[in-house]
Amino acid sequence: MNPSAASQGFPRLLADVGGTNVRFASQLSANGPLQQTGSYACADFESLCDAICHHLWREGLERPRASAIGIATPVTGDHIRMTNHAWTFSIKAMQEALGLQRLLVLNDFSALALALPTLHADALCQLGTGQAVPGAPIALIGPGTGLGVSGLVPAYGAGLVPLGGEGGHVTLSSYEPEEQAVLDILQQRFGHVSAERALSGPGLENLYLALAQLHGVRVEALAAQQVTQAALARSDAMADAALEMFCSLLGGVAGNLALTLGARGGVYIGGGIVPRLGARFSESKFRRSFEAKGRFRAYLSDIPSYVVRSSEQAALQGACRALDLDTAH
């Protein structure tokens, strides 16, 4: 490592921490590519610090001087506790343990939002015929282990800045009779039915079981990947119905988010589930539900939606950009 890079805070370690997997990449110099990537199951490590140390050892990397970590949980202070995994840590203590000059921790979807303006067209799949308005707010939503929600909004003199919120936990509702009946079943089970209770990996499993209960069909519980595979193969009618309802409910929530933010810059769908659905998602009820907002149907029909093909790599790029912006300001 050359001395000038070290003085500027390189090498950097970037991390994208989800409820199931943690991904790492390194950047060795300013504007350099992300390299020496690695992905690991969170369950294989007692702590995030252990996972970082293992990755550094496995890749033969020197200790980083700066790091940015996008993590799937609210970041409201020094103490971090993940929503859908057991890891907890102090930002200050981790910085000291790793010997970092700088450590930036932000919500994983805030990191992904930062990457959106930099993505090439081939990294996206557009749904809907609308055209994005340059400089307008952008919405981001993504089902994975949980449901991530963020966006980019204009700030005078600062361009587009990312939102850090917990929109995945808003109350989920529907006027479609079958959807509402399924949500009633989930309400009996969970009390509060957040969007994440249906629009995530565990949420897809919930929809499958609730639909079976609603229709009096006896089924064995399936993991989300099994539900998806069966639905794509059209080998299980209940799985097929669960995936279709998943797409429809996601459209409704995404439409609400677009209206809330005035997201005429587009609505982006990240996370680990939707990119794997391929043509099935574009053929689903997603856009119909997205636009079904009464007097604002025309407003929403003008807003394009995009599936982010590789959210994991984009999130790491966003974490890198977060460090750049943090340095600039």
Disulfide bonds with the S-S distance in Angstrom:
none
